[in-house]
Amino acid sequence: MRKFGLIGFPLEHSFSKGYFSEKFKISGISDCRYDNYPLDDINKLNNLIEENSDLLGLNVTIPHKQSVIPLLDEIDKEASEIGAVNTIKIYRRNKVILKGYNTDVYGFEKPLLKVLKKDHKTALILGTGGASKAVAYILKKHSIDYKYVSRKPKNKEILSYGDVSKDIIARIDIIVNTSPLGMYPNPDEKPDIPYDSINENHILYDLIYNPEKTLFLAEGERKHATTINGLPMLHLQAEKAWEIWNSQEYL
């Protein structure tokens, strides 16, 4: 039996196990299983791998996308540039080798490109966690200027929510929520920004997939903005992870 799984904490409402279990069932893949491995401390990763000798790949979610990097033996060039890992391939040869990748970039970019226009040149990234790094990487790739917004800015380059005025929103083209605000079990929350300045020219992209329509996206719809939720990104990054785990191209 080939085993794969998800590490992070908490994992009660994670998407990946259900997605891969259904994929295995539909595709007739009988020699694989996917499990959740809740790790409150990333330093427990080595024990997890030692105790599960059939474990060949892991997805990584909050809060370990950055803290897992020092525990890896190798890291893909793109993931290194981003500074965050959400997929690990486990090689079991003479010794165990862990290599990190980032499939968030692939998952985030494709839905964005479907609605991106030439005059979309500025963005706000709400949140500064691991997923925000992949978002910034893609925005930079497409020559879109961006600013981070955080509840606790670490430097002057990062805006606080109090800094985000109506004028700033009016001048911004894309707003991406990478924070957990609005995620189940707290669907009544939303990022504290002046939604009244949003209009039909804005793109609001929420990486949250549960609920399907967050209050952040509902506010965007109310102002006739283009909205994207996190489900397409999740499907795409999951399929990319599966490709990495099973393709000889990724060695």
C-alpha positions in Angstrom: 0.0 0.0 0.0 1.4 3.4 -1.0 0.5 6.1 1.5 0.1 9.8 1.1 -1.3 12.4 3.5 -1.6 15.9 4.9 0.3 17.6 7.7 -0.9 20.7 9.5 -2.9 21.7 12.6 -5.8 21.6 13.0 -7.1 19.3 10.2 -10.7 18.6 11.2 -12.1 20.4 8.2 -9.4 19.7 5.6 -10.3 19.1 2.0 -7.5 16.8 0.8 -8.4 13.5 2.4 -11.9 13.5 0.9 -10.6 14.6 -2.5 -7.9 12.0 -2.8 -10.1 9.2 -1.3 -12.7 10.0 -4.0 -10.1 10.2 -6.7 -8.7 6.7 -5.8 -12.2 5.3 -5.8 -13.3 6.8 -9.1 -10.0 6.0 -10.8 -9.8 2.4 -9.5 -6.6 3.0 -7.6 -6.6 0.3 -5.0 -3.0 0.4 -3.8 -3.1 3.9 -2.4 -4.5 5.6 0.7 -4.5 9.2 1.9 -4.7 10.2 5.6 -4.6 13.3 7.8 -1.6 13.6 10.1 -2.3 16.5 12.5 1.1 17.9 13.7 0.9 20.6 16.3 4.7 20.7 16.2 6.6 20.5 12.9 9.5 18.8 14.6 7.4 15.7 14.9 7.6 15.2 11.1 10.7 12.9 11.2 9.0 10.6 13.7 5.9 10.5 11.5 8.0 9.4 8.5 9.9 6.8 10.4 6.7 5.3 11.8 5.1 5.1 8.3 7.5 3.3 6.0 5.0 3.3 3.1 4.5 7.1 3.2 5.6 8.5 -0.1 4.2 12.0 -0.2 2.7 14.8 1.9 0.7 17.9 1.5 1.5 20.7 3.9 -1.0 23.3 5.2 -1.3 25.9 7.9 0.8 26.6 10.0 3.8 24.6 8.6 4.4 25.8 5.0 7.4 27.9 6.0 8.5 26.1 9.2 8.9 22.8 7.4 11.7 24.0 5.1 14.6 23.5 7.5 13.6 19.8 7.9 13.9 19.1 4.1 16.9 17.6 2.4 16.1 19.3 -0.9 13.8 22.1 -2.1 12.6 22.8 -5.6 13.9 26.1 -7.1 10.5 27.6 -7.4 9.5 26.7 -3.8 12.9 28.1 -2.6 12.2 31.4 -4.4 8.7 31.6 -2.8 9.9 30.6 0.6 7.0 28.2 1.2 6.4 24.5 0.7 3.0 22.8 0.4 4.1 19.4 -1.1 6.8 17.0 -0.1 8.0 14.0 -2.1 9.6 11.3 0.0 12.3 9.2 -1.6 13.1 5.9 0.1 16.3 4.5 -1.3 19.5 3.9 0.7 18.2 6.6 3.0 15.0 8.8 3.3 15.2 12.0 1.3 12.5 14.8 1.6 12.1 17.2 -1.3 9.8 20.2 -1.0 7.7 21.8 -3.8 5.1 24.5 -4.0 1.9 23.6 -6.0 0.0 26.6 -4.7 1.5 28.8 -7.5 0.1 26.5 -10.1 -3.3 26.3 -8.4 -3.6 30.0 -7.9 -2.4 31.2 -11.3 -4.8 29.3 -13.6 -8.1 30.6 -12.2 -6.6 34.1 -12.1 -5.5 34.1 -15.7 -9.1 33.3 -16.8 -10.3 36.8 -15.6 -7.1 38.8 -15.6 -7.0 41.9 -17.9 -4.2 44.0 -19.2 -5.3 46.9 -17.0 -5.1 44.9 -13.8 -1.8 46.2 -12.5 -2.1 46.5 -8.7 -3.1 44.2 -5.9 -3.5 43.8 -2.1 -2.6 40.5 -0.5 -4.5 40.1 2.8 -2.4 38.0 5.1 1.3 37.1 5.2 1.3 33.3 5.8 2.8 30.6 3.5 0.0 30.8 0.9 0.6 34.6 0.5 4.1 33.9 -0.8 2.8 31.9 -3.7 0.3 34.6 -4.5 3.0 37.3 -4.5 5.2 35.1 -6.7 2.5 34.9 -9.4 1.6 38.6 -9.2 5.2 39.5 -9.6 5.4 37.1 -12.6 2.6 39.0 -14.3 4.1 42.5 -13.5 1.4 43.3 -10.9 2.5 45.5 -8.1 1.3 44.4 -4.7 1.2 45.2 -1.0 0.7 42.9 1.9 -1.9 43.7 4.6 -1.6 42.2 8.1 -3.2 42.6 11.5 0.3 42.8 12.9 2.6 44.4 10.3 6.3 43.4 10.8 7.7 46.3 8.9 6.8 49.6 7.1 6.3 47.8 3.8 3.3 45.9 5.1 0.0 47.8 5.6 -2.2 47.3 8.6 -5.9 47.0 8.0 -6.3 50.5 9.5 -4.1 51.8 6.7 -6.4 50.4 4.0 -8.5 53.5 3.1 -11.3 53.9 0.6 -8.9 55.7 -1.7 -6.5 52.7 -1.6 -9.2 50.2 -2.4 -10.4 52.5 -5.3 -6.9 52.4 -6.8 -6.4 48.7 -6.4 -7.4 46.2 -9.1 -7.1 42.8 -7.3 -7.7 41.8 -3.7 -6.6 38.4 -2.6 -7.5 37.0 0.8 -4.9 34.5 2.0 -5.9 34.9 5.6 -8.3 32.4 7.4 -10.8 35.2 8.1 -14.2 33.8 7.1 -13.2 30.2 7.0 -15.4 27.5 8.6 -16.2 27.3 11.6 -16.2 31.1 11.6 -18.0 32.0 8.4 -19.4 35.3 10.0 -15.9 36.9 9.8 -14.4 38.9 7.0 -11.3 41.0 6.4 -11.8 44.5 7.7 -11.5 46.6 4.5 -13.8 49.4 3.1 -16.0 47.3 0.8 -18.0 50.3 -0.4 -15.1 51.3 -2.6 -15.1 48.0 -4.5 -16.7 48.1 -8.0 -17.2 46.0 -11.1 -13.6 46.5 -12.2 -12.2 44.7 -9.1 -11.2 41.0 -8.8 -11.8 39.5 -5.3 -10.0 36.2 -4.9 -10.5 34.2 -1.7 -8.2 31.2 -1.1 -10.9 29.9 1.3 -13.0 27.1 0.0 -15.3 26.4 3.0 -17.7 28.1 2.9 -17.9 28.3 -0.9 -19.0 31.9 -0.7 -17.3 33.8 2.1 -18.6 37.2 3.3 -15.5 38.7 1.6 -16.8 37.3 -1.8 -20.4 38.1 -1.0 -19.3 41.8 -0.5 -17.6 41.6 -3.9 -20.6 40.2 -5.6 -22.8 42.9 -4.0 -20.6 45.5 -5.7 -20.5 43.5 -9.0 -16.8 42.6 -8.8 -15.4 39.5 -10.3 -15.0 36.8 -7.6 -13.1 33.6 -7.3 -13.2 31.1 -4.4 -10.5 28.7 -3.3 -11.9 25.5 -4.7 -10.5 25.6 -8.2 -7.1 26.4 -6.8 -7.4 23.5 -4.3 -8.3 21.0 -7.1 -5.4 22.2 -9.3 -2.7 22.1 -6.6 -3.9 18.7 -5.5 -3.6 17.3 -9.0 -0.1 18.9 -9.3 0.9 17.2 -6.1 -0.3 13.9 -7.4 1.8 14.4 -10.5 4.9 15.2 -8.5 4.5 12.1 -6.3 4.0 9.8 -9.3 6.1 11.2 -12.1 9.7 10.3 -12.8 10.1 13.9 -14.1 10.2 15.0 -10.4 13.4 13.5 -9.0 
